[in-house]
Amino acid sequence: MQGQRAGGVTEQLLFDRESGLLVRRSVRLATPMGELAVQVDYDDYRPVDGVQTPFEVRVTDWESVSVQKFSEVAHNQPVDPGRFARPAGR
């Protein structure tokens, strides 16, 4: 599936034919200096609370590659409101 958003952004989503799960998201941004691209690959899907969730996410952009591997994922966990408090002195 491919579409264009405002501002010269093109996004493409690739799904696995058998499972229907998202395997890649590619985003391209047209700039005066050329195209900038970011690719996100999703792998190692496992069920979490009945939802297939990727436990490995690889992000590739024009200057780096990073891989995040998760050993545990939990949905809808409470977040301490203090994490959103403005730092002292600001």
C-alpha positions as semicolon CSV with decimal commas, in nm:
position;residue;x (nm);y (nm);z (nm)
1;M;0,000;0,000;0,000
2;Q;0,143;0,341;-0,090
3;G;0,024;0,695;-0,037
4;Q;0,142;1,053;-0,032
5;R;0,101;1,298;0,250
6;A;0,138;1,674;0,240
7;G;0,485;1,817;0,222
8;G;0,636;1,573;-0,028
9;V;0,617;1,268;0,201
10;T;0,555;0,927;0,042
11;E;0,478;0,632;0,267
12;Q;0,467;0,266;0,171
13;L;0,342;-0,021;0,389
14;L;0,430;-0,382;0,304
15;F;0,234;-0,671;0,453
16;D;0,307;-1,045;0,466
17;R;0,076;-1,226;0,222
18;E;0,005;-1,521;0,452
19;S;-0,026;-1,357;0,794
20;G;-0,138;-1,007;0,691
21;L;0,111;-0,859;0,939
22;L;0,304;-0,540;0,866
23;V;0,664;-0,628;0,777
24;R;0,799;-0,296;0,646
25;R;0,718;0,073;0,655
26;S;0,911;0,299;0,418
27;V;0,889;0,678;0,432
28;R;1,050;0,905;0,174
29;L;1,072;1,282;0,209
30;A;1,152;1,495;-0,095
31;T;1,390;1,779;-0,009
32;P;1,575;2,036;-0,223
33;M;1,895;1,833;-0,158
34;G;1,738;1,502;-0,265
35;E;1,525;1,233;-0,111
36;L;1,560;1,125;0,253
37;A;1,439;0,776;0,335
38;V;1,358;0,590;0,655
39;Q;1,274;0,220;0,657
40;V;1,130;0,031;0,955
41;D;1,124;-0,351;0,946
42;Y;0,909;-0,551;1,189
43;D;0,991;-0,912;1,279
44;D;0,947;-1,184;1,541
45;Y;0,575;-1,130;1,593
46;R;0,427;-1,293;1,904
47;P;0,080;-1,273;2,057
48;V;0,048;-1,026;2,348
49;D;-0,300;-1,001;2,502
50;G;-0,442;-1,148;2,178
51;V;-0,262;-0,896;1,954
52;Q;0,030;-0,995;1,728
53;T;0,317;-0,769;1,835
54;P;0,665;-0,733;1,680
55;F;0,945;-0,815;1,924
56;E;1,216;-0,697;1,683
57;V;1,216;-0,357;1,512
58;R;1,495;-0,243;1,278
59;V;1,512;0,126;1,178
60;T;1,732;0,223;0,884
61;D;1,778;0,584;0,776
62;W;2,027;0,780;0,566
63;E;2,295;0,765;0,834
64;S;2,236;0,474;1,070
65;V;2,077;0,138;1,146
66;S;1,934;0,053;1,487
67;V;1,777;-0,271;1,606
68;Q;1,546;-0,295;1,906
69;K;1,480;-0,644;2,044
70;F;1,219;-0,679;2,315
71;S;1,204;-0,966;2,563
72;E;0,872;-0,856;2,712
73;V;0,586;-0,635;2,591
74;A;0,285;-0,526;2,797
75;H;-0,010;-0,326;2,666
76;N;-0,207;-0,060;2,856
77;Q;0,019;-0,034;3,158
78;P;-0,048;0,257;3,397
79;V;0,198;0,548;3,374
80;D;0,286;0,753;3,679
81;P;0,153;1,109;3,616
82;G;0,475;1,241;3,772
83;R;0,660;1,144;3,452
84;F;0,472;1,424;3,277
85;A;0,545;1,690;3,540
86;R;0,746;1,994;3,435
87;P;1,104;1,977;3,570
88;A;1,177;2,199;3,870
89;G;1,301;2,547;3,783
90;R;1,127;2,571;3,447
